[in-house]
Amino acid sequence: KFNRIVAFDARVPHGVRVVEGTRDPMHSRIVLHGWFAEPAPFFEGALDEYQAADALQEALDVLFEQLAQLPVVVGVLSFRLHINGADGCVASVEGPLTDTLVARPQALERGEDPIGVRDAIWTVISSIMSQARFPPIDGSSGEHQPFDRSTNRIGTSSDEHSRDSWITIPLVFDD
């Protein structure tokens, strides 16, 4: 019967035992494990991934260096950068959009608050990523089409934010 499904909360370490027996898929257990798609940044707006690559990598290098100083966590945290197209500065760091982070108990100091660890991680992410600088998009160059986020269409906006971009970044923490 195909009427049984069990889903596990990724924040809780879990596993399954090896099952011996039939290899007939009609009479066996199937386990899907892992990501259906490798998490990767998602780009919207005038700045494409090739234009943003160097600046994003530079910011992420600093971020990962700082995160390595904090207690170990597992899970996924995602956030979105709003980049001002005129000057390349980060206008805002939105998030966390998703947060399944759980501090590893073995990594905590005696009495350390696991929620405090998550808060510290978000503080570091927000602080470092807000300082990132991306290439500005020159509105007169003709190299880009304005992006209207309200309609999700290219070439329809003439407002001051038409050169802006958004990068949604998933961070996977595992050990």
Secondary structure, 3 states (H helix, E strand, C coil): CCCCCCCCCCCCCCCCCCCCCCCCHHHCCCCCCCCCCCCCCEEEECCCHHHHHHHHHHHHHHHHHHHCCCCCEEEEEEEEEEECCCCCEEEEEEEEEEECCEECHHHCCCCCCHHHHHHHHHHHHHHHHHCCECCCCCCCCCCCCCEECCCCEECCCCCCCCCCEEEEEEEEECC
